Amino acid sequence: MIDADKKTIITTVKKAWGTIKKIESMLEEGIYCANVAQQINAAIGLLKQANNKLEVDDFVKELIRVWDVSTRK
């Protein structure tokens, strides 16, 4: 994994973790459920974003590997 991508993914996961902690406190405080649902959707979006970045990195690595194999002489 490229260091820049790794940092981006870590930052995104940390944001998701912060959002999840906020959801927990909102639930404990009895906050209106539409607001909780909005935060849950935000956490899901952040985790999907991190997952997509991981998948793209894996896809690029596979393309490079296949290209290297196909161009050997």
C-alpha positions as CSV (number, residue, x, y, z in Angstrom):
1,M,0.0,0.0,0.0
2,I,1.3,3.5,-0.9
3,D,2.0,5.6,2.2
4,A,-0.2,8.4,1.1
5,D,-3.1,6.0,0.5
6,K,-2.4,4.4,3.9
7,K,-2.6,7.7,5.7
8,T,-5.8,8.6,3.9
9,I,-7.4,5.3,4.8
10,I,-6.3,5.6,8.5
11,T,-7.6,9.2,8.7
12,T,-11.0,8.0,7.2
13,V,-11.2,5.1,9.7
14,K,-10.4,7.5,12.6
15,K,-13.2,9.8,11.4
16,A,-15.6,6.8,11.3
17,W,-14.5,5.8,14.8
18,G,-15.1,9.3,16.1
19,T,-18.6,9.3,14.5
20,I,-19.4,5.9,16.0
21,K,-18.3,7.2,19.5
22,K,-20.6,10.1,18.9
23,I,-23.5,7.8,18.0
24,E,-22.9,5.8,21.2
25,S,-23.2,9.0,23.3
26,M,-26.2,10.2,21.3
27,L,-28.0,6.9,22.1
28,E,-27.1,7.1,25.8
29,E,-28.4,10.7,25.9
30,G,-31.7,9.7,24.1
31,I,-31.1,12.0,21.1
32,Y,-33.8,12.1,18.5
33,C,-33.5,9.0,16.3
34,A,-33.4,10.8,12.9
35,N,-30.2,12.5,14.1
36,V,-28.7,9.2,15.2
37,A,-29.7,7.6,11.8
38,Q,-27.9,10.5,10.0
39,Q,-24.7,9.9,12.0
40,I,-25.0,6.1,11.4
41,N,-25.2,6.8,7.6
42,A,-22.2,9.1,7.9
43,A,-20.2,6.4,9.6
44,I,-21.2,3.9,7.0
45,G,-20.2,6.3,4.2
46,L,-16.8,6.8,5.8
47,L,-16.2,3.1,6.1
48,K,-17.3,2.5,2.5
49,Q,-14.9,5.2,1.4
50,A,-12.0,3.5,3.2
51,N,-13.0,0.1,1.8
52,N,-13.2,1.5,-1.8
53,K,-9.7,3.0,-1.4
54,L,-8.4,-0.4,-0.2
55,E,-10.1,-2.2,-3.2
56,V,-8.6,0.3,-5.6
57,D,-5.1,-0.2,-4.2
58,D,-5.5,-4.0,-4.5
59,F,-6.8,-3.6,-8.1
60,V,-3.9,-1.5,-9.1
61,K,-1.4,-3.9,-7.6
62,E,-3.1,-6.8,-9.5
63,L,-2.9,-4.8,-12.8
64,I,0.8,-4.1,-12.2
65,R,1.4,-7.8,-11.5
66,V,-0.4,-9.0,-14.6
67,W,1.3,-6.4,-16.7
68,D,4.7,-7.4,-15.4
69,V,4.0,-11.1,-16.1
70,S,2.7,-10.4,-19.6
71,T,5.6,-8.2,-20.6
72,R,8.4,-10.6,-19.6
73,K,10.5,-12.0,-22.4
